[in-house]
Every structure is written in C-alpha cells, then in structure tokens.
Amino acid sequence: MFERDIFHYYQLVCDERKSESGYRMFTCRGDRYIVIPQQQMSYELLQEMTFLCDILQQRGEKELPVLQPTITGMPSAYVDGESVIIFKMEHKKHERKVASLGMELAEFHKRGKGVEQYYPVQQIAYGQWPQLWIARVDEMHNRYNEISARKQKNDFDILFLTTFPYYEGLAENAIQYITDYQLERGPRGIGSASICYDRFSERSWIETDNGFIKMPVGWLIDSPMRDVAECIREKIYQPQFRNDEIVNLIDDYEKVKPLSKGAWRLLYGRLLFPTQYFDTVEGHYQNEREIGMELYSSRFTDLISYERQNEYFLKSFFRSIGLPAYELNIPVVDWLVPTL
C-alpha cells in the first residue's frame, strides 16, 4: 500500500524503507525522503512553512529538507490511509562547522530572528505565555471538577485528581513569574522573537555527517528560550538524568548566542510551567482510541515518578549552572529555594 501510493502520487519508486529519529523514510535512486503526517496542517500553514524555509536559506541555513510536491503540484497526499507531506533530503557536500546541538540551535535562532516583520505568520506565541497558560489551567481545572464528579473513575482519573493541585500550583507560579517579568520590562518588550518549535527536542532534527537536518514542522514564532527550555525539560524526565548534559547544552548555546538576564528569567519561567503534565493529561482525555489512552497512561505514570527529580532541578538550577541569581537580581520562587 505504501509503495503503491508513493508511486501513484509522486512517481517515486521506493528502493528501501526505514525509520530514523522517529521519522519514516525511504530512498529512491539514491535520494532520501522523509514522510511526515500532515496532522491537519492547512494549506496556508504549508505556504507559511515554505516562506520561512526560504528566509532561513537566504540567511545561510544549509540543512533544510525540501518539500516534495505530488505530480499534480499538491503539497500533500494520502499514503497508507493518512494525509502526509514528503520532504527530500538534498545531498550537500560542505564542511560541518557547528558540532553540537546547543550551538546549532543558537545559529538556527539567529537566522530565524525577526521574520514576523516581513510576513504575517499565523503561529505566534511570543509574549503570550501567561495568557496561554491561564487558558490551559482554567480548562484543566474544569476537567478536574468534571472527573471529580464522576461516580466511576479509572486509575488515570484517580492519579490525575491526586496530582493536579500540585501541578496547578506550579503552573500558577510560572504564570506569576513571567507576568512579573513582563510588567518590569514594560514598553521595552521581552527580548527578540525567532522561529521556534512547538515542542523542541533532540528528535526534532536528524543528525547527519554534515550537521542537523532541521525538520520544518511544528514551527511558530516565540522566544528562543522556548526551545532551550523544552530541550532541557526532555533531559530532566529521563531515568539517567545528568545535570552536566544541561550545563553543556547551555554553554554551547552561549558560545554562539549569549543569554541576557532577561533570557535567563524567561528560561526559568518556562521551565517552571509543567508543560509535559498538561500535554499528557490533555492527550489522554482527548484521545478516543483505547490504545492511545493506554500509551498516555504509561507516560503519565513515568512522568509522576520523575517529578521529584524535576523539583530538585528547579531548586538547584541557578546554582548548578554557576549563575549568581541573587547578585544579578534574578528572582527565584520562594518554595523552590534550596534549603541549606
């Protein structure tokens, strides 16, 4: 079915199929192609993605895949029963100048800075974190009341009801932290915006001998600290969490793009908000398939088991990276101040 659909819509013959970094891939005459679920990405958003790719390439970005249209010029097609978009990974021979993920991410943010001034980008979260977070907390609170009122509750429901008050408090701390910062900044704004990912992780890019292939999906305009925070967050919720990996990531990022005092505050505020908790609970209750709900239940249990690890990290964050928060007048959340 897959090979037949690829040939029907793209006139490409699949020589080999494989999975890499969580992406489906196939080769055709030596060229590599990546298959991405469209996930209801509108035609307007696909046009926006193409424009942003053009801007990045004009600014020197060499590691972007190229959208492969169908033989009729359409940006997407139905393959194996789902709507997908396909990217071609072009062969480019050049020396790899940037070695680490942190440095590559900083370079990416520099190239993606200020694009919203030239194009009316639809996906913008820049400067809106408190409003967006308040909406998510309110919606989650309503769900809490709804689940609490149910006579029959499953294991996920009980764990959600038990843990939500803690995470709601953490979210409110994050909202207040960023709101206070924005009020202090006033008309000076909150730093520059850039092209970012909705949820950046090491799997957002595909590492090659020449660098990282930057997949142009899930893009939006926001503070670069969004990507840095989400990359850090992914490392925290791992069995083999190592603080030195986070220190190295930040150090490498700063080799290219040093962080201002304001950037540190945005980074810390973003880390305070329990994004993974909200994503997991929302994903579970919005998923109508039993197998999907089971997957989110497993994720939820793992997430809760790592929370003490996350809380310790938030308490020791500035100390562990060697940043004198008090001397720089960077506020910390009272209940997260480490005890001596």
C-alpha positions in Angstrom: 0.0 0.0 0.0 2.8 2.5 1.0 4.9 1.8 -2.1 1.9 1.9 -4.4 0.7 5.2 -3.0 4.1 6.8 -3.2 4.4 5.8 -6.8 0.8 6.9 -7.6 1.1 10.4 -6.2 4.8 11.1 -6.6 6.1 8.8 -9.3 8.8 7.7 -6.9 9.9 4.0 -6.6 10.8 3.0 -3.0 14.1 1.2 -3.0 14.3 0.9 0.7 12.1 1.8 3.7 13.4 2.6 7.3 12.8 4.6 10.4 15.3 7.1 11.7 14.9 9.5 14.7 11.2 8.6 14.8 10.6 9.6 11.1 9.5 7.3 8.3 12.0 7.4 5.4 12.5 5.8 2.1 15.1 6.0 -0.7 14.6 6.4 -4.4 17.5 6.3 -6.8 19.9 7.2 -4.0 17.9 10.2 -2.7 16.4 10.1 0.8 12.8 11.2 1.5 11.1 11.8 4.8 7.3 11.1 5.3 5.6 13.4 7.9 1.9 13.1 8.9 0.2 16.3 7.8 -1.9 16.4 11.1 -4.4 18.8 9.6 -1.8 21.3 8.6 -3.7 23.8 6.5 -2.6 24.8 3.0 -1.9 28.3 4.5 0.4 26.9 7.1 2.2 24.9 4.4 2.7 28.1 2.4 4.0 29.8 5.6 6.4 26.9 6.2 7.8 27.3 2.6 8.2 31.1 3.1 10.1 30.5 6.4 12.3 27.9 4.8 13.2 30.4 2.0 14.0 33.1 4.6 16.3 30.7 6.5 18.1 29.6 3.3 18.7 33.2 2.3 20.3 33.8 5.7 22.6 30.9 5.3 20.8 27.8 6.6 22.0 24.8 4.6 20.4 21.9 6.4 16.7 22.2 5.5 14.8 19.5 3.6 12.8 20.5 0.5 9.0 19.9 0.3 8.3 17.3 -2.4 5.1 18.1 -4.3 2.9 15.5 -5.9 3.0 15.0 -9.6 -0.1 17.3 -9.8 1.7 20.0 -7.8 -0.2 19.4 -4.5 1.7 19.8 -1.2 0.3 16.6 0.4 -1.2 13.2 -0.5 -2.9 10.2 1.2 -0.4 7.5 1.8 -1.3 4.4 3.7 -4.7 5.9 4.6 -3.4 9.2 6.1 -2.6 12.6 4.7 1.2 13.2 4.6 3.8 15.6 3.4 7.1 14.4 2.0 10.5 16.2 2.2 13.5 15.4 0.1 16.9 15.5 1.9 19.2 17.0 -0.6 22.8 15.9 -1.0 25.0 18.8 0.0 28.8 18.4 0.5 30.2 21.0 2.8 32.2 21.0 6.0 30.4 20.8 9.2 31.2 24.0 11.0 29.0 23.6 14.1 29.4 20.4 16.1 26.9 20.5 19.0 23.2 20.7 19.3 23.4 23.8 21.5 25.5 25.7 19.0 23.3 24.6 16.1 20.2 25.7 17.9 21.6 29.1 18.7 22.6 29.5 15.0 19.1 28.5 14.0 17.6 31.1 16.3 19.9 33.8 14.9 18.8 33.1 11.3 15.2 32.9 12.3 15.1 36.2 14.2 12.5 38.8 13.3 10.9 37.0 10.3 7.4 38.0 11.6 8.3 41.6 10.5 8.3 40.5 6.8 5.4 38.0 6.8 2.1 37.7 8.7 2.9 34.5 10.4 -0.1 32.7 11.8 1.5 30.7 14.6 2.7 33.3 17.1 3.1 32.6 20.9 5.7 35.4 21.5 4.8 37.5 24.6 1.7 35.4 25.2 2.8 32.7 27.7 0.8 33.9 30.7 -2.4 34.2 28.7 -1.9 30.8 27.0 -1.0 29.2 30.3 -4.0 30.7 32.2 -6.3 29.3 29.5 -4.8 25.8 29.9 -5.0 25.9 33.7 -8.7 27.0 33.5 -9.5 24.3 31.1 -7.7 21.7 33.2 -9.4 22.9 36.3 -12.8 22.4 34.7 -11.8 18.9 33.7 -10.7 18.3 37.3 -14.1 19.2 38.5 -15.8 17.1 35.9 -13.7 14.0 36.7 -14.1 14.6 40.4 -17.9 14.5 40.0 -17.9 11.1 38.2 -19.1 8.1 40.1 -16.8 5.7 38.2 -13.1 6.6 38.0 -10.3 4.6 36.4 -6.7 4.6 37.5 -5.7 7.5 35.3 -8.6 9.6 36.8 -7.5 8.9 40.3 -3.9 9.8 39.6 -5.0 13.0 37.9 -7.2 14.0 40.8 -4.4 13.3 43.2 -1.7 15.2 41.4 -3.4 18.2 39.8 -3.4 20.5 42.8 0.4 20.3 42.9 0.8 21.0 39.2 -1.8 23.7 39.3 0.3 25.5 41.9 3.4 25.1 39.9 1.7 26.5 36.8 0.4 29.5 38.8 4.0 30.1 40.0 5.2 30.1 36.3 2.4 32.4 35.3 3.2 34.9 38.0 6.9 34.7 37.4 6.6 35.6 33.7 3.9 38.2 34.3 6.1 40.0 36.8 8.9 40.0 34.3 6.8 41.4 31.6 5.5 44.1 33.9 9.0 45.1 34.8 10.1 45.2 31.2 7.2 47.4 30.2 7.4 49.0 26.8 11.0 47.7 26.3 9.5 44.4 25.4 10.7 40.9 26.3 13.6 40.3 24.0 13.6 39.2 20.4 11.5 36.5 18.8 12.6 33.8 16.4 11.4 30.7 14.6 10.9 28.0 17.2 9.3 24.7 17.6 6.1 23.9 19.5 8.0 21.2 21.4 11.6 21.1 20.6 13.6 18.0 21.4 16.7 16.3 20.0 14.3 14.3 17.8 13.1 17.5 16.1 16.2 17.3 14.0 18.0 14.5 12.2 21.7 14.4 12.8 23.9 13.7 9.8 27.7 13.8 9.0 27.2 17.4 7.8 25.1 18.7 10.7 21.5 18.5 11.7 18.6 18.4 9.2 16.1 20.9 10.6 12.6 19.5 10.1 10.2 22.4 9.2 7.2 21.1 11.1 5.7 22.4 14.3 7.2 25.9 13.7 5.9 29.0 15.4 7.3 32.5 16.4 8.3 32.7 20.0 11.2 33.5 22.4 14.2 31.3 21.6 14.1 30.3 25.3 11.1 28.1 24.5 13.3 25.7 22.5 16.1 25.7 25.1 13.6 25.1 27.9 11.9 22.2 26.2 15.2 20.6 25.2 16.3 20.8 28.9 12.9 19.5 30.1 13.2 16.4 28.0 16.5 15.6 29.6 15.2 16.1 33.2 12.4 13.4 32.7 14.8 10.6 31.9 16.0 7.7 34.1 19.7 8.6 33.6 19.3 12.3 34.1 22.7 14.0 34.1 23.0 17.7 35.1 26.2 18.1 33.1 24.3 17.5 29.9 22.2 20.5 30.6 25.2 22.6 31.6 26.9 21.6 28.3 23.9 22.4 26.3 23.6 25.9 27.7 27.4 26.5 27.5 27.4 25.5 23.8 24.3 27.7 23.1 26.0 30.7 24.7 29.1 30.3 22.6 27.0 31.5 19.7 24.3 33.5 21.4 25.0 34.6 25.0 21.9 34.8 27.3 20.9 38.1 28.8 19.5 38.5 32.3 16.0 38.6 30.7 16.6 35.5 28.7 17.6 33.6 31.9 14.3 34.7 33.5 12.3 33.6 30.5 14.1 30.2 30.5 13.5 29.6 34.2 9.9 30.7 33.9 9.3 28.4 31.0 10.9 25.5 33.0 8.5 26.2 35.9 5.4 25.6 33.8 4.7 21.8 33.8 4.2 21.5 30.1 4.6 17.7 30.0 2.0 17.2 32.6 -0.6 19.3 30.8 0.3 17.7 27.4 -0.1 14.2 28.8 -3.4 14.8 30.6 -4.9 16.6 27.6 -3.6 14.0 25.2 -5.2 11.2 27.3 -8.6 12.7 27.6 -8.7 13.9 24.0 -7.7 10.5 22.6 -10.7 8.4 21.6 -8.7 5.2 20.9 -8.1 2.8 23.7 -4.5 2.0 22.6 -3.7 5.7 22.6 -5.2 6.2 26.0 -3.1 3.3 27.3 0.0 5.0 25.9 -0.7 8.3 27.7 -1.4 6.4 30.9 2.0 4.8 30.7 3.6 8.2 30.0 1.7 9.7 32.9 3.0 7.2 35.4 6.5 7.7 34.3 6.1 11.5 34.4 4.9 11.4 38.0 7.8 9.2 39.0 10.3 11.7 37.8 8.7 14.8 39.5 11.0 14.7 42.5 13.9 14.8 40.0 12.3 17.9 38.3 11.7 19.7 41.6 15.3 19.2 42.7 16.5 20.5 39.4 14.3 23.6 39.7 15.6 24.2 43.2 19.3 23.9 42.1 19.0 25.3 38.6 20.9 28.6 39.0 23.4 27.1 41.4 24.2 24.1 39.2 24.9 26.3 36.1 27.0 28.7 38.2 24.8 31.7 37.8 24.6 34.0 40.9 20.8 34.7 40.7 20.7 36.9 43.8 23.7 39.1 42.7 22.1 39.5 39.3 18.7 40.3 40.9 17.0 37.3 39.2 14.1 36.2 41.4 13.5 32.6 42.3 10.3 31.0 43.5 10.2 31.0 47.4 9.2 27.4 47.9 11.9 26.3 45.4 14.7 28.0 47.2 17.1 25.2 48.3 17.5 24.6 52.0 21.0 24.8 53.4 
